[in-house]
Amino acid sequence: MSVNEYKAQGYISEALVNYLALLGWNPGGEQELYSLGELAGLFTLDRVHKAGAVFGTEKLQWFNHEHLKELSDSEYAERLKEFCKKDTDPRLIPLLKERAKTLKEAADMLEGEFGFFGELSYEPALLLRGGKIPAEVASNHLKALADLLQHIPDEGFTAAQLKDIIWPYADAHGRGEVLWPLRVALSGRERSPDPFTISELLRKEKTLGRIAQALKKL
């Protein structure tokens, strides 16, 4: 593959250079992540390997993910904007940095599991985990959760605070039957971040609005 093909797959130059340098040369020691300047300063011909190198995509992905995580949130946002030609809500950047190994994976997540900022469209059956959760049970839990969330002040609507408040209820009534309908109500997706993280990102008013919409489907 050409370098441009790797770029199209969301690999960044820092990672590709770092990985390619270590395929045929090693400066000694345990360190694996290097900047271009560090590589140039350390390189000597006597440490070039005589044996043939083996290129592995999995290891390249690891390098890419590590170098992406080293970027500041603002720099990551700029790289992602250049890659997918659109802005990303800055609140999503830390989540994408943690999960996406390439910029293409991040772009795909924005269209998939992280695409919950727009209007939701999903079938009621998804709330019920394909029939595994009775509609009455899901409805009762969503009503109870809405009541719990209603009393949380806006400034306390954080993932950590929400988890502290919702988790005891979920433990008492079954985590799957409580958290699955809540997460689907908030994201409209089979796969998404946890409901506490989504609630913090959506804020209180929108979170309660989506629970109300889900209840209408039931």
Phi and psi in degrees as GROMACS dihedral restraints (atoms count N, CA, C in turn):
[ dihedral_restraints ]
;  ai    aj    ak    al  type     phi  dphi    fc
    3     4     5     6     1   -82.5    20    10
    4     5     6     7     1   164.2    20    10
    6     7     8     9     1   -59.4    20    10
    7     8     9    10     1   -38.5    20    10
    9    10    11    12     1   -62.5    20    10
   10    11    12    13     1   -32.5    20    10
   12    13    14    15     1   -69.3    20    10
   13    14    15    16     1   -38.8    20    10
   15    16    17    18     1   -65.5    20    10
   16    17    18    19     1   -38.1    20    10
   18    19    20    21     1   -62.3    20    10
   19    20    21    22     1   -41.1    20    10
   21    22    23    24     1   -66.5    20    10
   22    23    24    25     1   -23.7    20    10
   24    25    26    27     1   -87.8    20    10
   25    26    27    28     1     1.5    20    10
   27    28    29    30     1    93.8    20    10
   28    29    30    31     1    15.7    20    10
   30    31    32    33     1   -85.9    20    10
   31    32    33    34     1   142.9    20    10
   33    34    35    36     1  -101.8    20    10
   34    35    36    37     1   156.5    20    10
   36    37    38    39     1   -62.3    20    10
   37    38    39    40     1   -37.5    20    10
   39    40    41    42     1   -57.8    20    10
   40    41    42    43     1   -41.5    20    10
   42    43    44    45     1   -72.0    20    10
   43    44    45    46     1   -43.1    20    10
   45    46    47    48     1   -64.1    20    10
   46    47    48    49     1   -44.0    20    10
   48    49    50    51     1   -64.1    20    10
   49    50    51    52     1   -45.6    20    10
   51    52    53    54     1   -57.5    20    10
   52    53    54    55     1   -48.1    20    10
   54    55    56    57     1   -67.6    20    10
   55    56    57    58     1   -45.8    20    10
   57    58    59    60     1   -62.5    20    10
   58    59    60    61     1   -37.7    20    10
   60    61    62    63     1   -61.7    20    10
   61    62    63    64     1   -40.9    20    10
   63    64    65    66     1   -81.5    20    10
   64    65    66    67     1    -7.7    20    10
   66    67    68    69     1   -67.7    20    10
   67    68    69    70     1   -35.9    20    10
   69    70    71    72     1  -119.4    20    10
   70    71    72    73     1     7.3    20    10
   72    73    74    75     1  -157.0    20    10
   73    74    75    76     1   149.2    20    10
   75    76    77    78     1  -144.5    20    10
   76    77    78    79     1   128.4    20    10
   78    79    80    81     1   -80.3    20    10
   79    80    81    82     1    -4.2    20    10
   81    82    83    84     1    90.7    20    10
   82    83    84    85     1   155.0    20    10
   84    85    86    87     1    91.0    20    10
   85    86    87    88     1  -177.5    20    10
   87    88    89    90     1   -95.6    20    10
   88    89    90    91     1   -13.9    20    10
   90    91    92    93     1   -64.8    20    10
   91    92    93    94     1   138.0    20    10
   93    94    95    96     1  -119.9    20    10
   94    95    96    97     1   -29.6    20    10
   96    97    98    99     1   -90.9    20    10
   97    98    99   100     1   123.2    20    10
   99   100   101   102     1  -136.9    20    10
  100   101   102   103     1   147.6    20    10
  102   103   104   105     1   -83.6    20    10
  103   104   105   106     1   167.3    20    10
  105   106   107   108     1   -60.2    20    10
  106   107   108   109     1   -40.2    20    10
  108   109   110   111     1   -62.8    20    10
  109   110   111   112     1   -41.0    20    10
  111   112   113   114     1   -65.3    20    10
  112   113   114   115     1   -41.5    20    10
  114   115   116   117     1   -62.6    20    10
  115   116   117   118     1   -44.3    20    10
  117   118   119   120     1   -63.3    20    10
  118   119   120   121     1   -37.7    20    10
  120   121   122   123     1   -73.2    20    10
  121   122   123   124     1   -28.8    20    10
  123   124   125   126     1   -93.7    20    10
  124   125   126   127     1   -18.3    20    10
  126   127   128   129     1   -64.6    20    10
  127   128   129   130     1   132.1    20    10
  129   130   131   132     1  -142.3    20    10
  130   131   132   133     1   145.7    20    10
  132   133   134   135     1   -66.2    20    10
  133   134   135   136     1   -28.0    20    10
  135   136   137   138     1   -69.3    20    10
  136   137   138   139     1   -12.2    20    10
  138   139   140   141     1  -104.0    20    10
  139   140   141   142     1    10.8    20    10
  141   142   143   144     1   -75.1    20    10
  142   143   144   145     1   134.5    20    10
  144   145   146   147     1   -70.7    20    10
  145   146   147   148     1   145.7    20    10
  147   148   149   150     1   -87.6    20    10
  148   149   150   151     1   -29.9    20    10
  150   151   152   153     1   -78.4    20    10
  151   152   153   154     1   157.7    20    10
  153   154   155   156     1   -68.6    20    10
  154   155   156   157     1   145.5    20    10
  156   157   158   159     1   -90.5    20    10
  157   158   159   160     1   153.2    20    10
  159   160   161   162     1  -115.7    20    10
  160   161   162   163     1   119.2    20    10
  162   163   164   165     1   -86.7    20    10
  163   164   165   166     1   127.7    20    10
  165   166   167   168     1  -128.5    20    10
  166   167   168   169     1   126.1    20    10
  168   169   170   171     1   -63.7    20    10
  169   170   171   172     1   -36.8    20    10
  171   172   173   174     1   -60.3    20    10
  172   173   174   175     1   -42.2    20    10
  174   175   176   177     1   -69.9    20    10
  175   176   177   178     1   -36.6    20    10
  177   178   179   180     1   -62.2    20    10
  178   179   180   181     1   -40.6    20    10
  180   181   182   183     1   -61.2    20    10
  181   182   183   184     1   -39.4    20    10
  183   184   185   186     1   -61.7    20    10
  184   185   186   187     1   -47.4    20    10
  186   187   188   189     1   -59.0    20    10
  187   188   189   190     1   -43.2    20    10
  189   190   191   192     1   -63.1    20    10
  190   191   192   193     1   -44.6    20    10
  192   193   194   195     1   -63.0    20    10
  193   194   195   196     1   -42.8    20    10
  195   196   197   198     1   -64.0    20    10
  196   197   198   199     1   -41.4    20    10
  198   199   200   201     1   -69.9    20    10
  199   200   201   202     1   -34.9    20    10
  201   202   203   204     1   -64.1    20    10
  202   203   204   205     1   -40.1    20    10
  204   205   206   207     1   -68.0    20    10
  205   206   207   208     1   -23.1    20    10
  207   208   209   210     1   -78.3    20    10
  208   209   210   211     1   -15.4    20    10
  210   211   212   213     1   -69.9    20    10
  211   212   213   214     1   148.0    20    10
  213   214   215   216     1   -67.1    20    10
  214   215   216   217     1   160.9    20    10
  216   217   218   219     1   -59.5    20    10
  217   218   219   220     1   -38.9    20    10
  219   220   221   222     1   -68.5    20    10
  220   221   222   223     1   -39.8    20    10
  222   223   224   225     1   -68.3    20    10
  223   224   225   226     1   -40.1    20    10
  225   226   227   228     1   -60.5    20    10
  226   227   228   229     1   -44.8    20    10
  228   229   230   231     1   -60.6    20    10
  229   230   231   232     1   -39.1    20    10
  231   232   233   234     1   -67.2    20    10
  232   233   234   235     1   -43.0    20    10
  234   235   236   237     1   -63.0    20    10
  235   236   237   238     1   -42.1    20    10
  237   238   239   240     1   -68.0    20    10
  238   239   240   241     1   -37.9    20    10
  240   241   242   243     1   -63.5    20    10
  241   242   243   244     1   -41.6    20    10
  243   244   245   246     1   -63.5    20    10
  244   245   246   247     1   -35.3    20    10
  246   247   248   249     1   -75.4    20    10
  247   248   249   250     1   -47.6    20    10
  249   250   251   252     1  -105.9    20    10
  250   251   252   253     1     3.7    20    10
  252   253   254   255     1    62.5    20    10
  253   254   255   256     1    32.5    20    10
  255   256   257   258     1  -158.6    20    10
  256   257   258   259     1   157.8    20    10
  258   259   260   261     1   -76.4    20    10
  259   260   261   262     1   154.7    20    10
  261   262   263   264     1  -121.4    20    10
  262   263   264   265     1   138.5    20    10
  264   265   266   267     1   -54.6    20    10
  265   266   267   268     1   122.8    20    10
  267   268   269   270     1   -59.2    20    10
  268   269   270   271     1   -22.6    20    10
  270   271   272   273     1   -69.2    20    10
  271   272   273   274     1   -19.1    20    10
  273   274   275   276     1   -87.1    20    10
  274   275   276   277     1   -17.5    20    10
  276   277   278   279     1   -57.6    20    10
  277   278   279   280     1   -47.8    20    10
  279   280   281   282     1   -59.8    20    10
  280   281   282   283     1   -35.4    20    10
  282   283   284   285     1   -68.3    20    10
  283   284   285   286     1   -42.3    20    10
  285   286   287   288     1   -66.3    20    10
  286   287   288   289     1   -41.5    20    10
  288   289   290   291     1   -59.3    20    10
  289   290   291   292     1   -38.3    20    10
  291   292   293   294     1   -73.3    20    10
  292   293   294   295     1   -34.4    20    10
  294   295   296   297     1  -101.6    20    10
  295   296   297   298     1   -37.0    20    10
  297   298   299   300     1   -87.6    20    10
  298   299   300   301     1   125.3    20    10
  300   301   302   303     1   -80.4    20    10
  301   302   303   304     1   -22.1    20    10
  303   304   305   306     1  -136.2    20    10
  304   305   306   307     1   165.8    20    10
  306   307   308   309     1   -66.5    20    10
  307   308   309   310     1   -29.7    20    10
  309   310   311   312     1   -67.5    20    10
  310   311   312   313     1   -40.3    20    10
  312   313   314   315     1   -61.2    20    10
  313   314   315   316     1   -40.8    20    10
  315   316   317   318     1   -63.5    20    10
  316   317   318   319     1   -43.9    20    10
  318   319   320   321     1   -62.4    20    10
  319   320   321   322     1   -40.5    20    10
  321   322   323   324     1   -65.2    20    10
  322   323   324   325     1   -38.3    20    10
  324   325   326   327     1   -64.6    20    10
  325   326   327   328     1   -35.0    20    10
  327   328   329   330     1   -64.8    20    10
  328   329   330   331     1   -29.8    20    10
  330   331   332   333     1   -87.6    20    10
  331   332   333   334     1   -18.2    20    10
  333   334   335   336     1  -109.5    20    10
  334   335   336   337     1  -106.3    20    10
  336   337   338   339     1   -66.3    20    10
  337   338   339   340     1   -19.6    20    10
  339   340   341   342     1  -101.8    20    10
  340   341   342   343     1     9.6    20    10
  342   343   344   345     1   -89.4    20    10
  343   344   345   346     1    40.2    20    10
  345   346   347   348     1   -97.4    20    10
  346   347   348   349     1     7.7    20    10
  348   349   350   351     1   -80.8    20    10
  349   350   351   352     1   -25.8    20    10
  351   352   353   354     1   -84.0    20    10
  352   353   354   355     1  -167.4    20    10
  354   355   356   357     1   -68.1    20    10
  355   356   357   358     1   139.9    20    10
  357   358   359   360     1   -95.5    20    10
  358   359   360   361     1   144.7    20    10
  360   361   362   363     1  -144.0    20    10
  361   362   363   364     1   110.5    20    10
  363   364   365   366     1  -151.1    20    10
  364   365   366   367     1   158.5    20    10
  366   367   368   369     1   -82.6    20    10
  367   368   369   370     1   145.0    20    10
  369   370   371   372     1   -53.7    20    10
  370   371   372   373     1   -32.1    20    10
  372   373   374   375     1   -59.3    20    10
  373   374   375   376     1   -27.9    20    10
  375   376   377   378     1   -65.8    20    10
  376   377   378   379     1   -35.2    20    10
  378   379   380   381     1   -62.8    20    10
  379   380   381   382     1   -27.7    20    10
  381   382   383   384     1   -99.3    20    10
  382   383   384   385     1    11.0    20    10
  384   385   386   387     1    55.5    20    10
  385   386   387   388     1    46.0    20    10
  387   388   389   390     1    67.6    20    10
  388   389   390   391     1    30.7    20    10
  390   391   392   393     1    95.6    20    10
  391   392   393   394     1    -1.5    20    10
  393   394   395   396     1   -76.2    20    10
  394   395   396   397     1   -21.0    20    10
  396   397   398   399     1  -114.6    20    10
  397   398   399   400     1   123.7    20    10
  399   400   401   402     1   -60.8    20    10
  400   401   402   403     1   142.7    20    10
  402   403   404   405     1   -58.6    20    10
  403   404   405   406     1   -39.8    20    10
  405   406   407   408     1   -65.0    20    10
  406   407   408   409     1   -38.4    20    10
  408   409   410   411     1   -65.7    20    10
  409   410   411   412     1   -48.3    20    10
  411   412   413   414     1   -60.2    20    10
  412   413   414   415     1   -42.9    20    10
  414   415   416   417     1   -62.1    20    10
  415   416   417   418     1   -45.2    20    10
  417   418   419   420     1   -63.4    20    10
  418   419   420   421     1   -40.7    20    10
  420   421   422   423     1   -66.9    20    10
  421   422   423   424     1   -42.8    20    10
  423   424   425   426     1   -62.8    20    10
  424   425   426   427     1   -39.0    20    10
  426   427   428   429     1   -64.5    20    10
  427   428   429   430     1   -42.4    20    10
  429   430   431   432     1   -65.3    20    10
  430   431   432   433     1   -40.6    20    10
  432   433   434   435     1   -66.9    20    10
  433   434   435   436     1   -40.1    20    10
  435   436   437   438     1   -60.0    20    10
  436   437   438   439     1   -39.0    20    10
  438   439   440   441     1   -66.0    20    10
  439   440   441   442     1   -40.1    20    10
  441   442   443   444     1   -63.8    20    10
  442   443   444   445     1   -45.0    20    10
  444   445   446   447     1   -69.5    20    10
  445   446   447   448     1   -31.1    20    10
  447   448   449   450     1   -58.8    20    10
  448   449   450   451     1   -30.0    20    10
  450   451   452   453     1   -92.4    20    10
  451   452   453   454     1     1.2    20    10
  453   454   455   456     1   -86.9    20    10
  454   455   456   457     1   125.8    20    10
  456   457   458   459     1   -64.7    20    10
  457   458   459   460     1   153.2    20    10
  459   460   461   462     1   -54.6    20    10
  460   461   462   463     1   -40.4    20    10
  462   463   464   465     1   -70.9    20    10
  463   464   465   466     1   -16.8    20    10
  465   466   467   468     1  -100.0    20    10
  466   467   468   469     1    10.6    20    10
  468   469   470   471     1   -85.2    20    10
  469   470   471   472     1    67.4    20    10
  471   472   473   474     1  -114.7    20    10
  472   473   474   475     1   159.1    20    10
  474   475   476   477     1   -57.4    20    10
  475   476   477   478     1   -42.5    20    10
  477   478   479   480     1   -65.2    20    10
  478   479   480   481     1   -44.6    20    10
  480   481   482   483     1   -66.6    20    10
  481   482   483   484     1   -41.9    20    10
  483   484   485   486     1   -63.7    20    10
  484   485   486   487     1   -40.7    20    10
  486   487   488   489     1   -63.7    20    10
  487   488   489   490     1   -42.0    20    10
  489   490   491   492     1   -60.1    20    10
  490   491   492   493     1   -34.4    20    10
  492   493   494   495     1   -84.5    20    10
  493   494   495   496     1   -41.0    20    10
  495   496   497   498     1   -82.7    20    10
  496   497   498   499     1   -33.6    20    10
  498   499   500   501     1   -57.8    20    10
  499   500   501   502     1   -44.6    20    10
  501   502   503   504     1   -59.6    20    10
  502   503   504   505     1   -37.3    20    10
  504   505   506   507     1   -66.4    20    10
  505   506   507   508     1   -42.5    20    10
  507   508   509   510     1   -65.0    20    10
  508   509   510   511     1   -40.3    20    10
  510   511   512   513     1   -61.4    20    10
  511   512   513   514     1   -39.6    20    10
  513   514   515   516     1   -74.4    20    10
  514   515   516   517     1   -28.9    20    10
  516   517   518   519     1  -115.9    20    10
  517   518   519   520     1     3.7    20    10
  519   520   521   522     1   101.0    20    10
  520   521   522   523     1   111.0    20    10
  522   523   524   525     1   -58.6    20    10
  523   524   525   526     1   -43.4    20    10
  525   526   527   528     1   -62.2    20    10
  526   527   528   529     1   -45.5    20    10
  528   529   530   531     1   -72.1    20    10
  529   530   531   532     1   -19.5    20    10
  531   532   533   534     1   -94.1    20    10
  532   533   534   535     1   -51.6    20    10
  534   535   536   537     1   -79.5    20    10
  535   536   537   538     1   -31.0    20    10
  537   538   539   540     1   -62.3    20    10
  538   539   540   541     1   -54.4    20    10
  540   541   542   543     1   -60.1    20    10
  541   542   543   544     1   -35.4    20    10
  543   544   545   546     1   -65.0    20    10
  544   545   546   547     1   -46.7    20    10
  546   547   548   549     1   -64.1    20    10
  547   548   549   550     1   -42.2    20    10
  549   550   551   552     1   -66.7    20    10
  550   551   552   553     1   -40.1    20    10
  552   553   554   555     1   -59.3    20    10
  553   554   555   556     1   -35.5    20    10
  555   556   557   558     1   -84.5    20    10
  556   557   558   559     1   -32.6    20    10
  558   559   560   561     1  -106.4    20    10
  559   560   561   562     1   -28.6    20    10
  561   562   563   564     1    70.7    20    10
  562   563   564   565     1    17.1    20    10
  564   565   566   567     1  -132.6    20    10
  565   566   567   568     1   152.5    20    10
  567   568   569   570     1   -70.6    20    10
  568   569   570   571     1   -34.0    20    10
  570   571   572   573     1  -119.6    20    10
  571   572   573   574     1   133.0    20    10
  573   574   575   576     1  -169.3    20    10
  574   575   576   577     1   171.2    20    10
  576   577   578   579     1   -62.1    20    10
  577   578   579   580     1   171.6    20    10
  579   580   581   582     1   -66.4    20    10
  580   581   582   583     1   157.8    20    10
  582   583   584   585     1   -65.6    20    10
  583   584   585   586     1   -24.5    20    10
  585   586   587   588     1   -70.0    20    10
  586   587   588   589     1   -44.4    20    10
  588   589   590   591     1   -63.9    20    10
  589   590   591   592     1   -44.3    20    10
  591   592   593   594     1   -62.3    20    10
  592   593   594   595     1   -42.7    20    10
  594   595   596   597     1   -60.8    20    10
  595   596   597   598     1   -43.0    20    10
  597   598   599   600     1   -61.9    20    10
  598   599   600   601     1   -40.8    20    10
  600   601   602   603     1   -69.4    20    10
  601   602   603   604     1   -37.9    20    10
  603   604   605   606     1   -77.7    20    10
  604   605   606   607     1   -25.6    20    10
  606   607   608   609     1    76.6    20    10
  607   608   609   610     1   169.8    20    10
  609   610   611   612     1   -62.7    20    10
  610   611   612   613     1   -51.6    20    10
  612   613   614   615     1   -59.5    20    10
  613   614   615   616     1   -45.3    20    10
  615   616   617   618     1   -71.1    20    10
  616   617   618   619     1   -35.4    20    10
  618   619   620   621     1   -60.8    20    10
  619   620   621   622     1   -49.6    20    10
  621   622   623   624     1   -64.7    20    10
  622   623   624   625     1   -35.4    20    10
  624   625   626   627     1   -63.2    20    10
  625   626   627   628     1   -39.5    20    10
  627   628   629   630     1   -72.8    20    10
  628   629   630   631     1   -33.8    20    10
  630   631   632   633     1   -64.0    20    10
  631   632   633   634     1   -41.6    20    10
  633   634   635   636     1   -62.7    20    10
  634   635   636   637     1   -40.1    20    10
  636   637   638   639     1   -63.8    20    10
  637   638   639   640     1   -40.0    20    10
  639   640   641   642     1   -64.6    20    10
  640   641   642   643     1   -39.9    20    10
  642   643   644   645     1   -62.5    20    10
  643   644   645   646     1   -34.2    20    10
  645   646   647   648     1   -66.2    20    10
  646   647   648   649     1   -29.4    20    10
  648   649   650   651     1   -73.6    20    10
  649   650   651   652     1   -21.4    20    10
